[in-house]
């Protein structure tokens, strides 16, 4: 099973990064978002370094919302799919 998964890993990772870029761009232009951290965005402080060192920008996107905890919780509750890392969640 592992070998079968490895055969298509490169395809899945490429799609993973493509989807992350789409999400990052969407969030970057949203009125309720304060900041987006994704090395694929030109606004990322190390975007140029990432372009030189990486063939893709990966799939992890982080963002900070405007407002308070209530707005953030409402956003999370309305998402259809999200994994929340309890160690990095803060209020």
PDB file of N, CA, C and O in Angstrom, chain B, residues numbered from 101:
ATOM      1  N   UNK B 101       0.830  -1.186   0.000  1.00  0.00           N
ATOM      2  CA  UNK B 101       0.000   0.000   0.000  1.00  0.00           C
ATOM      3  C   UNK B 101       0.879   1.256   0.000  1.00  0.00           C
ATOM      4  O   UNK B 101       0.588   2.218  -0.710  1.00  0.00           O
ATOM      5  N   UNK B 102       1.954   1.244   0.796  1.00  0.00           N
ATOM      6  CA  UNK B 102       2.850   2.401   0.859  1.00  0.00           C
ATOM      7  C   UNK B 102       3.503   2.646  -0.497  1.00  0.00           C
ATOM      8  O   UNK B 102       3.576   3.787  -0.952  1.00  0.00           O
ATOM      9  N   UNK B 103       3.971   1.600  -1.137  1.00  0.00           N
ATOM     10  CA  UNK B 103       4.610   1.748  -2.444  1.00  0.00           C
ATOM     11  C   UNK B 103       3.647   2.305  -3.482  1.00  0.00           C
ATOM     12  O   UNK B 103       4.042   3.111  -4.324  1.00  0.00           O
ATOM     13  N   UNK B 104       2.407   1.889  -3.430  1.00  0.00           N
ATOM     14  CA  UNK B 104       1.411   2.409  -4.362  1.00  0.00           C
ATOM     15  C   UNK B 104       1.202   3.911  -4.131  1.00  0.00           C
ATOM     16  O   UNK B 104       1.068   4.678  -5.085  1.00  0.00           O
ATOM     17  N   UNK B 105       1.174   4.322  -2.859  1.00  0.00           N
ATOM     18  CA  UNK B 105       1.013   5.738  -2.540  1.00  0.00           C
ATOM     19  C   UNK B 105       2.202   6.578  -2.952  1.00  0.00           C
ATOM     20  O   UNK B 105       2.035   7.720  -3.381  1.00  0.00           O
ATOM     21  N   UNK B 106       3.391   6.037  -2.830  1.00  0.00           N
ATOM     22  CA  UNK B 106       4.609   6.765  -3.204  1.00  0.00           C
ATOM     23  C   UNK B 106       4.642   7.050  -4.706  1.00  0.00           C
ATOM     24  O   UNK B 106       5.152   8.085  -5.134  1.00  0.00           O
ATOM     25  N   UNK B 107       4.100   6.138  -5.494  1.00  0.00           N
ATOM     26  CA  UNK B 107       4.110   6.306  -6.953  1.00  0.00           C
ATOM     27  C   UNK B 107       3.367   7.559  -7.397  1.00  0.00           C
ATOM     28  O   UNK B 107       3.730   8.161  -8.408  1.00  0.00           O
ATOM     29  N   UNK B 108       2.348   7.958  -6.671  1.00  0.00           N
ATOM     30  CA  UNK B 108       1.563   9.137  -7.065  1.00  0.00           C
ATOM     31  C   UNK B 108       1.791  10.335  -6.148  1.00  0.00           C
ATOM     32  O   UNK B 108       1.116  11.355  -6.286  1.00  0.00           O
ATOM     33  N   UNK B 109       2.733  10.224  -5.215  1.00  0.00           N
ATOM     34  CA  UNK B 109       2.975  11.304  -4.258  1.00  0.00           C
ATOM     35  C   UNK B 109       3.312  12.617  -4.950  1.00  0.00           C
ATOM     36  O   UNK B 109       2.790  13.661  -4.558  1.00  0.00           O
ATOM     37  N   UNK B 110       4.158  12.597  -5.950  1.00  0.00           N
ATOM     38  CA  UNK B 110       4.557  13.830  -6.630  1.00  0.00           C
ATOM     39  C   UNK B 110       3.356  14.523  -7.271  1.00  0.00           C
ATOM     40  O   UNK B 110       3.292  15.753  -7.277  1.00  0.00           O
ATOM     41  N   UNK B 111       2.427  13.776  -7.800  1.00  0.00           N
ATOM     42  CA  UNK B 111       1.226  14.362  -8.409  1.00  0.00           C
ATOM     43  C   UNK B 111       0.339  14.985  -7.339  1.00  0.00           C
ATOM     44  O   UNK B 111      -0.171  16.093  -7.502  1.00  0.00           O
ATOM     45  N   UNK B 112       0.167  14.253  -6.246  1.00  0.00           N
ATOM     46  CA  UNK B 112      -0.680  14.760  -5.168  1.00  0.00           C
ATOM     47  C   UNK B 112      -0.084  15.992  -4.507  1.00  0.00           C
ATOM     48  O   UNK B 112      -0.816  16.914  -4.147  1.00  0.00           O
ATOM     49  N   UNK B 113       1.239  16.022  -4.342  1.00  0.00           N
ATOM     50  CA  UNK B 113       1.878  17.181  -3.722  1.00  0.00           C
ATOM     51  C   UNK B 113       1.783  18.413  -4.621  1.00  0.00           C
ATOM     52  O   UNK B 113       1.612  19.527  -4.128  1.00  0.00           O
ATOM     53  N   UNK B 114       1.891  18.219  -5.931  1.00  0.00           N
ATOM     54  CA  UNK B 114       1.750  19.335  -6.864  1.00  0.00           C
ATOM     55  C   UNK B 114       0.342  19.945  -6.759  1.00  0.00           C
ATOM     56  O   UNK B 114       0.186  21.166  -6.750  1.00  0.00           O
ATOM     57  N   UNK B 115      -0.660  19.090  -6.681  1.00  0.00           N
ATOM     58  CA  UNK B 115      -2.038  19.571  -6.519  1.00  0.00           C
ATOM     59  C   UNK B 115      -2.243  20.224  -5.158  1.00  0.00           C
ATOM     60  O   UNK B 115      -2.957  21.219  -5.035  1.00  0.00           O
ATOM     61  N   UNK B 116      -1.618  19.659  -4.154  1.00  0.00           N
ATOM     62  CA  UNK B 116      -1.678  20.200  -2.790  1.00  0.00           C
ATOM     63  C   UNK B 116      -1.165  21.648  -2.782  1.00  0.00           C
ATOM     64  O   UNK B 116      -1.803  22.537  -2.219  1.00  0.00           O
ATOM     65  N   UNK B 117      -0.019  21.869  -3.406  1.00  0.00           N
ATOM     66  CA  UNK B 117       0.563  23.214  -3.472  1.00  0.00           C
ATOM     67  C   UNK B 117      -0.295  24.145  -4.320  1.00  0.00           C
ATOM     68  O   UNK B 117      -0.459  25.317  -3.980  1.00  0.00           O
ATOM     69  N   UNK B 118      -0.839  23.637  -5.413  1.00  0.00           N
ATOM     70  CA  UNK B 118      -1.699  24.452  -6.285  1.00  0.00           C
ATOM     71  C   UNK B 118      -2.947  24.911  -5.527  1.00  0.00           C
ATOM     72  O   UNK B 118      -3.355  26.067  -5.635  1.00  0.00           O
ATOM     73  N   UNK B 119      -3.542  24.011  -4.769  1.00  0.00           N
ATOM     74  CA  UNK B 119      -4.720  24.359  -3.975  1.00  0.00           C
ATOM     75  C   UNK B 119      -4.372  25.349  -2.867  1.00  0.00           C
ATOM     76  O   UNK B 119      -5.147  26.262  -2.582  1.00  0.00           O
ATOM     77  N   UNK B 120      -3.209  25.170  -2.242  1.00  0.00           N
ATOM     78  CA  UNK B 120      -2.784  26.105  -1.195  1.00  0.00           C
ATOM     79  C   UNK B 120      -2.606  27.508  -1.760  1.00  0.00           C
ATOM     80  O   UNK B 120      -2.980  28.490  -1.119  1.00  0.00           O
ATOM     81  N   UNK B 121      -2.036  27.605  -2.960  1.00  0.00           N
ATOM     82  CA  UNK B 121      -1.867  28.919  -3.590  1.00  0.00           C
ATOM     83  C   UNK B 121      -3.226  29.563  -3.866  1.00  0.00           C
ATOM     84  O   UNK B 121      -3.397  30.763  -3.652  1.00  0.00           O
ATOM     85  N   UNK B 122      -4.178  28.783  -4.333  1.00  0.00           N
ATOM     86  CA  UNK B 122      -5.520  29.322  -4.601  1.00  0.00           C
ATOM     87  C   UNK B 122      -6.166  29.825  -3.313  1.00  0.00           C
ATOM     88  O   UNK B 122      -6.781  30.891  -3.301  1.00  0.00           O
ATOM     89  N   UNK B 123      -6.029  29.067  -2.236  1.00  0.00           N
ATOM     90  CA  UNK B 123      -6.586  29.481  -0.945  1.00  0.00           C
ATOM     91  C   UNK B 123      -5.879  30.737  -0.446  1.00  0.00           C
ATOM     92  O   UNK B 123      -6.531  31.671   0.022  1.00  0.00           O
ATOM     93  N   UNK B 124      -4.557  30.767  -0.542  1.00  0.00           N
ATOM     94  CA  UNK B 124      -3.786  31.925  -0.077  1.00  0.00           C
ATOM     95  C   UNK B 124      -4.181  33.192  -0.840  1.00  0.00           C
ATOM     96  O   UNK B 124      -4.361  34.254  -0.243  1.00  0.00           O
ATOM     97  N   UNK B 125      -4.314  33.073  -2.148  1.00  0.00           N
ATOM     98  CA  UNK B 125      -4.721  34.247  -2.955  1.00  0.00           C
ATOM     99  C   UNK B 125      -6.123  34.709  -2.595  1.00  0.00           C
ATOM    100  O   UNK B 125      -6.378  35.910  -2.499  1.00  0.00           O
ATOM    101  N   UNK B 126      -7.029  33.765  -2.397  1.00  0.00           N
ATOM    102  CA  UNK B 126      -8.394  34.118  -2.015  1.00  0.00           C
ATOM    103  C   UNK B 126      -8.395  34.864  -0.681  1.00  0.00           C
ATOM    104  O   UNK B 126      -9.004  35.926  -0.553  1.00  0.00           O
ATOM    105  N   UNK B 127      -7.706  34.295   0.307  1.00  0.00           N
ATOM    106  CA  UNK B 127      -7.665  34.918   1.631  1.00  0.00           C
ATOM    107  C   UNK B 127      -6.961  36.264   1.602  1.00  0.00           C
ATOM    108  O   UNK B 127      -7.367  37.193   2.302  1.00  0.00           O
ATOM    109  N   UNK B 128      -5.906  36.379   0.797  1.00  0.00           N
ATOM    110  CA  UNK B 128      -5.124  37.618   0.722  1.00  0.00           C
ATOM    111  C   UNK B 128      -5.972  38.797   0.259  1.00  0.00           C
ATOM    112  O   UNK B 128      -5.688  39.941   0.616  1.00  0.00           O
ATOM    113  N   UNK B 129      -6.989  38.537  -0.516  1.00  0.00           N
ATOM    114  CA  UNK B 129      -7.835  39.623  -1.009  1.00  0.00           C
ATOM    115  C   UNK B 129      -9.137  39.786  -0.250  1.00  0.00           C
ATOM    116  O   UNK B 129      -9.980  40.592  -0.644  1.00  0.00           O
ATOM    117  N   UNK B 130      -9.319  39.040   0.827  1.00  0.00           N
ATOM    118  CA  UNK B 130     -10.586  39.067   1.562  1.00  0.00           C
ATOM    119  C   UNK B 130     -10.605  40.199   2.591  1.00  0.00           C
ATOM    120  O   UNK B 130      -9.624  40.432   3.297  1.00  0.00           O
ATOM    121  N   UNK B 131     -11.716  40.879   2.656  1.00  0.00           N
ATOM    122  CA  UNK B 131     -11.856  42.043   3.546  1.00  0.00           C
ATOM    123  C   UNK B 131     -11.744  41.687   5.036  1.00  0.00           C
ATOM    124  O   UNK B 131     -11.347  42.534   5.837  1.00  0.00           O
ATOM    125  N   UNK B 132     -12.084  40.463   5.415  1.00  0.00           N
ATOM    126  CA  UNK B 132     -12.068  40.088   6.832  1.00  0.00           C
ATOM    127  C   UNK B 132     -10.747  39.453   7.279  1.00  0.00           C
ATOM    128  O   UNK B 132     -10.619  39.010   8.420  1.00  0.00           O
ATOM    129  N   UNK B 133      -9.780  39.413   6.381  1.00  0.00           N
ATOM    130  CA  UNK B 133      -8.491  38.800   6.693  1.00  0.00           C
ATOM    131  C   UNK B 133      -7.437  39.876   6.905  1.00  0.00           C
ATOM    132  O   UNK B 133      -7.249  40.751   6.059  1.00  0.00           O
ATOM    133  N   UNK B 134      -6.759  39.804   8.029  1.00  0.00           N
ATOM    134  CA  UNK B 134      -5.721  40.775   8.370  1.00  0.00           C
ATOM    135  C   UNK B 134      -4.406  40.450   7.666  1.00  0.00           C
ATOM    136  O   UNK B 134      -3.763  41.341   7.111  1.00  0.00           O
ATOM    137  N   UNK B 135      -3.997  39.161   7.685  1.00  0.00           N
ATOM    138  CA  UNK B 135      -2.746  38.781   7.029  1.00  0.00           C
ATOM    139  C   UNK B 135      -2.786  37.313   6.627  1.00  0.00           C
ATOM    140  O   UNK B 135      -3.506  36.505   7.215  1.00  0.00           O
ATOM    141  N   UNK B 136      -1.995  36.993   5.613  1.00  0.00           N
ATOM    142  CA  UNK B 136      -1.855  35.620   5.132  1.00  0.00           C
ATOM    143  C   UNK B 136      -0.369  35.306   5.077  1.00  0.00           C
ATOM    144  O   UNK B 136       0.421  36.109   4.580  1.00  0.00           O
ATOM    145  N   UNK B 137       0.012  34.150   5.584  1.00  0.00           N
ATOM    146  CA  UNK B 137       1.405  33.716   5.531  1.00  0.00           C
ATOM    147  C   UNK B 137       1.490  32.498   4.627  1.00  0.00           C
ATOM    148  O   UNK B 137       1.013  31.417   4.971  1.00  0.00           O
ATOM    149  N   UNK B 138       2.102  32.688   3.475  1.00  0.00           N
ATOM    150  CA  UNK B 138       2.319  31.606   2.521  1.00  0.00           C
ATOM    151  C   UNK B 138       3.500  32.014   1.647  1.00  0.00           C
ATOM    152  O   UNK B 138       3.453  33.074   1.023  1.00  0.00           O
ATOM    153  N   UNK B 139       4.550  31.213   1.584  1.00  0.00           N
ATOM    154  CA  UNK B 139       5.754  31.626   0.852  1.00  0.00           C
ATOM    155  C   UNK B 139       5.543  31.845  -0.642  1.00  0.00           C
ATOM    156  O   UNK B 139       6.388  32.454  -1.297  1.00  0.00           O
ATOM    157  N   UNK B 140       4.444  31.367  -1.185  1.00  0.00           N
ATOM    158  CA  UNK B 140       4.155  31.567  -2.599  1.00  0.00           C
ATOM    159  C   UNK B 140       3.613  32.953  -2.927  1.00  0.00           C
ATOM    160  O   UNK B 140       3.577  33.344  -4.094  1.00  0.00           O
ATOM    161  N   UNK B 141       3.195  33.688  -1.921  1.00  0.00           N
ATOM    162  CA  UNK B 141       2.677  35.047  -2.149  1.00  0.00           C
ATOM    163  C   UNK B 141       3.825  36.048  -2.178  1.00  0.00           C
ATOM    164  O   UNK B 141       4.725  35.977  -1.342  1.00  0.00           O
ATOM    165  N   UNK B 142       3.804  36.969  -3.118  1.00  0.00           N
ATOM    166  CA  UNK B 142       4.851  37.998  -3.166  1.00  0.00           C
ATOM    167  C   UNK B 142       4.948  38.822  -1.879  1.00  0.00           C
ATOM    168  O   UNK B 142       6.002  39.390  -1.591  1.00  0.00           O
ATOM    169  N   UNK B 143       3.875  38.894  -1.112  1.00  0.00           N
ATOM    170  CA  UNK B 143       3.884  39.660   0.140  1.00  0.00           C
ATOM    171  C   UNK B 143       4.633  38.937   1.266  1.00  0.00           C
ATOM    172  O   UNK B 143       4.922  39.547   2.295  1.00  0.00           O
ATOM    173  N   UNK B 144       4.947  37.671   1.092  1.00  0.00           N
ATOM    174  CA  UNK B 144       5.682  36.925   2.119  1.00  0.00           C
ATOM    175  C   UNK B 144       7.097  37.484   2.218  1.00  0.00           C
ATOM    176  O   UNK B 144       7.737  37.707   1.191  1.00  0.00           O
ATOM    177  N   UNK B 145       7.604  37.716   3.439  1.00  0.00           N
ATOM    178  CA  UNK B 145       8.928  38.337   3.587  1.00  0.00           C
ATOM    179  C   UNK B 145      10.075  37.551   2.943  1.00  0.00           C
ATOM    180  O   UNK B 145      11.103  38.134   2.600  1.00  0.00           O
ATOM    181  N   UNK B 146       9.911  36.254   2.779  1.00  0.00           N
ATOM    182  CA  UNK B 146      10.981  35.465   2.164  1.00  0.00           C
ATOM    183  C   UNK B 146      10.550  34.808   0.850  1.00  0.00           C
ATOM    184  O   UNK B 146      11.019  33.729   0.489  1.00  0.00           O
ATOM    185  N   UNK B 147       9.658  35.480   0.159  1.00  0.00           N
ATOM    186  CA  UNK B 147       9.154  34.961  -1.112  1.00  0.00           C
ATOM    187  C   UNK B 147      10.281  34.738  -2.117  1.00  0.00           C
ATOM    188  O   UNK B 147      10.324  33.692  -2.765  1.00  0.00           O
ATOM    189  N   UNK B 148      11.179  35.684  -2.257  1.00  0.00           N
ATOM    190  CA  UNK B 148      12.273  35.556  -3.234  1.00  0.00           C
ATOM    191  C   UNK B 148      13.192  34.392  -2.882  1.00  0.00           C
ATOM    192  O   UNK B 148      13.631  33.656  -3.766  1.00  0.00           O
ATOM    193  N   UNK B 149      13.481  34.226  -1.608  1.00  0.00           N
ATOM    194  CA  UNK B 149      14.303  33.104  -1.164  1.00  0.00           C
ATOM    195  C   UNK B 149      13.593  31.777  -1.456  1.00  0.00           C
ATOM    196  O   UNK B 149      14.213  30.829  -1.937  1.00  0.00           O
ATOM    197  N   UNK B 150      12.314  31.719  -1.168  1.00  0.00           N
ATOM    198  CA  UNK B 150      11.533  30.506  -1.417  1.00  0.00           C
ATOM    199  C   UNK B 150      11.524  30.172  -2.912  1.00  0.00           C
ATOM    200  O   UNK B 150      11.615  29.002  -3.284  1.00  0.00           O
ATOM    201  N   UNK B 151      11.416  31.182  -3.761  1.00  0.00           N
ATOM    202  CA  UNK B 151      11.440  30.949  -5.213  1.00  0.00           C
ATOM    203  C   UNK B 151      12.763  30.326  -5.651  1.00  0.00           C
ATOM    204  O   UNK B 151      12.790  29.460  -6.526  1.00  0.00           O
ATOM    205  N   UNK B 152      13.857  30.773  -5.039  1.00  0.00           N
ATOM    206  CA  UNK B 152      15.172  30.245  -5.406  1.00  0.00           C
ATOM    207  C   UNK B 152      15.388  28.832  -4.877  1.00  0.00           C
ATOM    208  O   UNK B 152      16.028  28.012  -5.536  1.00  0.00           O
ATOM    209  N   UNK B 153      14.860  28.545  -3.698  1.00  0.00           N
ATOM    210  CA  UNK B 153      15.167  27.278  -3.036  1.00  0.00           C
ATOM    211  C   UNK B 153      14.141  26.176  -3.262  1.00  0.00           C
ATOM    212  O   UNK B 153      14.452  25.002  -3.063  1.00  0.00           O
ATOM    213  N   UNK B 154      12.933  26.524  -3.670  1.00  0.00           N
ATOM    214  CA  UNK B 154      11.865  25.533  -3.734  1.00  0.00           C
ATOM    215  C   UNK B 154      11.346  25.368  -5.164  1.00  0.00           C
ATOM    216  O   UNK B 154      11.366  26.309  -5.958  1.00  0.00           O
ATOM    217  N   UNK B 155      10.885  24.161  -5.475  1.00  0.00           N
ATOM    218  CA  UNK B 155      10.249  23.950  -6.771  1.00  0.00           C
ATOM    219  C   UNK B 155       8.742  24.178  -6.667  1.00  0.00           C
ATOM    220  O   UNK B 155       8.060  24.285  -7.686  1.00  0.00           O
ATOM    221  N   UNK B 156       8.231  24.251  -5.469  1.00  0.00           N
ATOM    222  CA  UNK B 156       6.833  24.554  -5.176  1.00  0.00           C
ATOM    223  C   UNK B 156       6.805  25.158  -3.779  1.00  0.00           C
ATOM    224  O   UNK B 156       7.818  25.146  -3.080  1.00  0.00           O
ATOM    225  N   UNK B 157       5.676  25.678  -3.372  1.00  0.00           N
ATOM    226  CA  UNK B 157       5.624  26.392  -2.090  1.00  0.00           C
ATOM    227  C   UNK B 157       4.925  25.615  -0.978  1.00  0.00           C
ATOM    228  O   UNK B 157       4.711  26.154   0.108  1.00  0.00           O
ATOM    229  N   UNK B 158       4.573  24.375  -1.229  1.00  0.00           N
ATOM    230  CA  UNK B 158       3.963  23.559  -0.188  1.00  0.00           C
ATOM    231  C   UNK B 158       2.481  23.810  -0.017  1.00  0.00           C
ATOM    232  O   UNK B 158       1.862  24.541  -0.791  1.00  0.00           O
ATOM    233  N   UNK B 159       1.929  23.199   1.002  1.00  0.00           N
ATOM    234  CA  UNK B 159       0.493  23.235   1.191  1.00  0.00           C
ATOM    235  C   UNK B 159       0.009  23.881   2.470  1.00  0.00           C
ATOM    236  O   UNK B 159      -1.194  23.890   2.731  1.00  0.00           O
ATOM    237  N   UNK B 160       0.907  24.420   3.273  1.00  0.00           N
ATOM    238  CA  UNK B 160       0.480  25.021   4.535  1.00  0.00           C
ATOM    239  C   UNK B 160       0.269  26.525   4.377  1.00  0.00           C
ATOM    240  O   UNK B 160       1.169  27.254   3.960  1.00  0.00           O
ATOM    241  N   UNK B 161      -0.921  26.964   4.714  1.00  0.00           N
ATOM    242  CA  UNK B 161      -1.296  28.383   4.662  1.00  0.00           C
ATOM    243  C   UNK B 161      -1.784  28.772   6.046  1.00  0.00           C
ATOM    244  O   UNK B 161      -2.598  28.064   6.639  1.00  0.00           O
ATOM    245  N   UNK B 162      -1.300  29.880   6.562  1.00  0.00           N
ATOM    246  CA  UNK B 162      -1.834  30.395   7.820  1.00  0.00           C
ATOM    247  C   UNK B 162      -2.381  31.790   7.578  1.00  0.00           C
ATOM    248  O   UNK B 162      -1.930  32.499   6.679  1.00  0.00           O
ATOM    249  N   UNK B 163      -3.352  32.175   8.384  1.00  0.00           N
ATOM    250  CA  UNK B 163      -3.927  33.507   8.234  1.00  0.00           C
ATOM    251  C   UNK B 163      -4.415  34.027   9.576  1.00  0.00           C
ATOM    252  O   UNK B 163      -4.712  33.263  10.494  1.00  0.00           O
ATOM    253  N   UNK B 164      -4.487  35.336   9.661  1.00  0.00           N
ATOM    254  CA  UNK B 164      -4.994  36.023  10.841  1.00  0.00           C
ATOM    255  C   UNK B 164      -6.213  36.819  10.411  1.00  0.00           C
ATOM    256  O   UNK B 164      -6.185  37.557   9.426  1.00  0.00           O
ATOM    257  N   UNK B 165      -7.271  36.652  11.168  1.00  0.00           N
ATOM    258  CA  UNK B 165      -8.508  37.369  10.844  1.00  0.00           C
ATOM    259  C   UNK B 165      -8.559  38.710  11.560  1.00  0.00           C
ATOM    260  O   UNK B 165      -7.956  38.897  12.617  1.00  0.00           O
ATOM    261  N   UNK B 166      -9.286  39.627  10.965  1.00  0.00           N
ATOM    262  CA  UNK B 166      -9.607  40.878  11.654  1.00  0.00           C
ATOM    263  C   UNK B 166     -10.715  40.560  12.651  1.00  0.00           C
ATOM    264  O   UNK B 166     -11.458  39.596  12.468  1.00  0.00           O
ATOM    265  N   UNK B 167     -10.826  41.350  13.683  1.00  0.00           N
ATOM    266  CA  UNK B 167     -11.894  41.138  14.650  1.00  0.00           C
ATOM    267  C   UNK B 167     -11.409  40.425  15.884  1.00  0.00           C
ATOM    268  O   UNK B 167     -10.243  40.518  16.267  1.00  0.00           O
ATOM    269  N   UNK B 168     -12.336  39.706  16.503  1.00  0.00           N
ATOM    270  CA  UNK B 168     -12.073  39.065  17.784  1.00  0.00           C
ATOM    271  C   UNK B 168     -12.298  37.563  17.688  1.00  0.00           C
ATOM    272  O   UNK B 168     -12.594  37.032  16.618  1.00  0.00           O
ATOM    273  N   UNK B 169     -12.155  36.893  18.814  1.00  0.00           N
ATOM    274  CA  UNK B 169     -12.299  35.441  18.861  1.00  0.00           C
ATOM    275  C   UNK B 169     -13.654  34.991  18.304  1.00  0.00           C
ATOM    276  O   UNK B 169     -13.733  33.959  17.638  1.00  0.00           O
ATOM    277  N   UNK B 170     -14.702  35.742  18.566  1.00  0.00           N
ATOM    278  CA  UNK B 170     -16.035  35.369  18.102  1.00  0.00           C
ATOM    279  C   UNK B 170     -16.070  35.218  16.584  1.00  0.00           C
ATOM    280  O   UNK B 170     -16.629  34.254  16.062  1.00  0.00           O
ATOM    281  N   UNK B 171     -15.470  36.176  15.880  1.00  0.00           N
ATOM    282  CA  UNK B 171     -15.435  36.120  14.417  1.00  0.00           C
ATOM    283  C   UNK B 171     -14.611  34.929  13.926  1.00  0.00           C
ATOM    284  O   UNK B 171     -14.983  34.262  12.960  1.00  0.00           O
ATOM    285  N   UNK B 172     -13.484  34.671  14.603  1.00  0.00           N
ATOM    286  CA  UNK B 172     -12.633  33.539  14.223  1.00  0.00           C
ATOM    287  C   UNK B 172     -13.365  32.214  14.430  1.00  0.00           C
ATOM    288  O   UNK B 172     -13.308  31.327  13.579  1.00  0.00           O
ATOM    289  N   UNK B 173     -14.040  32.088  15.548  1.00  0.00           N
ATOM    290  CA  UNK B 173     -14.785  30.851  15.816  1.00  0.00           C
ATOM    291  C   UNK B 173     -15.913  30.658  14.809  1.00  0.00           C
ATOM    292  O   UNK B 173     -16.155  29.538  14.360  1.00  0.00           O
ATOM    293  N   UNK B 174     -16.596  31.724  14.455  1.00  0.00           N
ATOM    294  CA  UNK B 174     -17.659  31.637  13.448  1.00  0.00           C
ATOM    295  C   UNK B 174     -17.091  31.175  12.117  1.00  0.00           C
ATOM    296  O   UNK B 174     -17.694  30.343  11.439  1.00  0.00           O
ATOM    297  N   UNK B 175     -15.953  31.701  11.742  1.00  0.00           N
ATOM    298  CA  UNK B 175     -15.290  31.300  10.500  1.00  0.00           C
ATOM    299  C   UNK B 175     -14.964  29.806  10.542  1.00  0.00           C
ATOM    300  O   UNK B 175     -15.285  29.076   9.604  1.00  0.00           O
ATOM    301  N   UNK B 176     -14.337  29.354  11.610  1.00  0.00           N
ATOM    302  CA  UNK B 176     -13.963  27.944  11.735  1.00  0.00           C
ATOM    303  C   UNK B 176     -15.182  27.031  11.736  1.00  0.00           C
ATOM    304  O   UNK B 176     -15.161  25.970  11.113  1.00  0.00           O
ATOM    305  N   UNK B 177     -16.236  27.428  12.424  1.00  0.00           N
ATOM    306  CA  UNK B 177     -17.442  26.611  12.494  1.00  0.00           C
ATOM    307  C   UNK B 177     -18.126  26.483  11.142  1.00  0.00           C
ATOM    308  O   UNK B 177     -18.837  25.510  10.894  1.00  0.00           O
ATOM    309  N   UNK B 178     -17.915  27.465  10.262  1.00  0.00           N
ATOM    310  CA  UNK B 178     -18.548  27.435   8.939  1.00  0.00           C
ATOM    311  C   UNK B 178     -17.690  26.764   7.867  1.00  0.00           C
ATOM    312  O   UNK B 178     -18.137  26.597   6.732  1.00  0.00           O
ATOM    313  N   UNK B 179     -16.473  26.383   8.214  1.00  0.00           N
ATOM    314  CA  UNK B 179     -15.627  25.689   7.247  1.00  0.00           C
ATOM    315  C   UNK B 179     -16.088  24.253   7.099  1.00  0.00           C
ATOM    316  O   UNK B 179     -16.522  23.619   8.061  1.00  0.00           O
ATOM    317  N   UNK B 180     -15.986  23.752   5.883  1.00  0.00           N
ATOM    318  CA  UNK B 180     -16.411  22.384   5.615  1.00  0.00           C
ATOM    319  C   UNK B 180     -15.333  21.370   5.972  1.00  0.00           C
ATOM    320  O   UNK B 180     -15.654  20.239   6.338  1.00  0.00           O
ATOM    321  N   UNK B 181     -14.056  21.751   5.874  1.00  0.00           N
ATOM    322  CA  UNK B 181     -12.976  20.832   6.200  1.00  0.00           C
ATOM    323  C   UNK B 181     -11.823  21.638   6.780  1.00  0.00           C
ATOM    324  O   UNK B 181     -11.298  22.547   6.136  1.00  0.00           O
ATOM    325  N   UNK B 182     -11.440  21.297   7.995  1.00  0.00           N
ATOM    326  CA  UNK B 182     -10.304  21.975   8.616  1.00  0.00           C
ATOM    327  C   UNK B 182      -9.735  21.071   9.705  1.00  0.00           C
ATOM    328  O   UNK B 182     -10.473  20.385  10.412  1.00  0.00           O
ATOM    329  N   UNK B 183      -8.432  21.085   9.825  1.00  0.00           N
ATOM    330  CA  UNK B 183      -7.776  20.391  10.914  1.00  0.00           C
ATOM    331  C   UNK B 183      -7.145  21.460  11.788  1.00  0.00           C
ATOM    332  O   UNK B 183      -6.333  22.259  11.321  1.00  0.00           O
ATOM    333  N   UNK B 184      -7.512  21.468  13.019  1.00  0.00           N
ATOM    334  CA  UNK B 184      -7.030  22.479  13.949  1.00  0.00           C
ATOM    335  C   UNK B 184      -5.941  21.884  14.816  1.00  0.00           C
ATOM    336  O   UNK B 184      -6.177  20.917  15.541  1.00  0.00           O
ATOM    337  N   UNK B 185      -4.763  22.448  14.747  1.00  0.00           N
ATOM    338  CA  UNK B 185      -3.639  22.021  15.574  1.00  0.00           C
ATOM    339  C   UNK B 185      -3.783  22.725  16.918  1.00  0.00           C
ATOM    340  O   UNK B 185      -3.576  23.935  17.013  1.00  0.00           O
ATOM    341  N   UNK B 186      -4.128  21.992  17.927  1.00  0.00           N
ATOM    342  CA  UNK B 186      -4.408  22.581  19.230  1.00  0.00           C
ATOM    343  C   UNK B 186      -3.218  23.330  19.820  1.00  0.00           C
ATOM    344  O   UNK B 186      -3.408  24.267  20.595  1.00  0.00           O
ATOM    345  N   UNK B 187      -2.005  22.939  19.473  1.00  0.00           N
ATOM    346  CA  UNK B 187      -0.846  23.611  20.029  1.00  0.00           C
ATOM    347  C   UNK B 187      -0.633  24.998  19.441  1.00  0.00           C
ATOM    348  O   UNK B 187      -0.050  25.860  20.099  1.00  0.00           O
ATOM    349  N   UNK B 188      -1.091  25.230  18.219  1.00  0.00           N
ATOM    350  CA  UNK B 188      -0.889  26.546  17.619  1.00  0.00           C
ATOM    351  C   UNK B 188      -2.133  27.421  17.707  1.00  0.00           C
ATOM    352  O   UNK B 188      -2.076  28.596  17.344  1.00  0.00           O
ATOM    353  N   UNK B 189      -3.258  26.883  18.178  1.00  0.00           N
ATOM    354  CA  UNK B 189      -4.483  27.672  18.334  1.00  0.00           C
ATOM    355  C   UNK B 189      -4.347  28.564  19.562  1.00  0.00           C
ATOM    356  O   UNK B 189      -4.045  28.094  20.658  1.00  0.00           O
ATOM    357  N   UNK B 190      -4.565  29.799  19.369  1.00  0.00           N
ATOM    358  CA  UNK B 190      -4.549  30.700  20.520  1.00  0.00           C
ATOM    359  C   UNK B 190      -5.632  31.742  20.355  1.00  0.00           C
ATOM    360  O   UNK B 190      -6.109  31.993  19.248  1.00  0.00           O
ATOM    361  N   UNK B 191      -6.010  32.337  21.450  1.00  0.00           N
ATOM    362  CA  UNK B 191      -7.076  33.337  21.425  1.00  0.00           C
ATOM    363  C   UNK B 191      -6.561  34.649  21.951  1.00  0.00           C
ATOM    364  O   UNK B 191      -7.308  35.626  22.013  1.00  0.00           O
TER     365      UNK B 191
END
